[in-house]
Amino acid sequence: MPKLGMEPIRRRQLIDATMEVIHDVGFCGVTIAEIARRAGVSYGLAHHYFGSKDQLMTATMRHLLTSLGEEHRRCLEGAASPEARISAVVRASFAADQFKPAVISAWLAFYMQAQTGPGSRHLLRIYARRLVSNLSFALSQMMPRERARELAELSAALIDGMWIRWALSDNRPTAAQAAAQAEAGILRLIGEGRDG
């Protein structure tokens, strides 16, 4: 029987181990047994906390979304102008904790899993809606709402695309370089959006 008060600690250890295993062996090689070994717990304990590999994967995805949401809220504090809000959203997306190799590997795995897993697809849709909503709010203060929504979708795609390019690149930029590139691209889109 698990010790009282250890559940949150063990759950977090298992989630962290899940991201490490995905990064090291790829999504297809992930097993509960390997995750439990990496976390330093028994297979039975991992099963006790999560029930199945799918439930552990979903919990890991929820953890990533929660972490990203907290980073967005932190970066958006004090962002008074629309431009500052856009910059904050971009910075949050490329923050150090969001730009770690194991975290990126986990996100890419969940994009793959979302093709066949309705739970992962639902969580990725939540992520996409939040990102577009944050960008759209700022952009709607700069241009008509319909155009703002369209540019928010393009800006979100640019952010996600920078992530994927980084993950697949041999010559990886730093998080700050990737954020600067994404922000420059979004500012260019804004300029064209105001003109168009």
MOURKA-V932931 format. One record per helix or strand. SS is the DSSP state (a for helix, b for strand). FROM is the first residue (numbers start at 1). LEN is the number of residues. If there is no record, write none. Layout:
SS&FROM&LEN, SS&FROM&LEN
This chain:
a&7&19, a&27&3, a&32&8, a&43&8, a&53&24, a&82&12, a&96&3, a&101&13, a&118&22, a&145&24, a&175&21
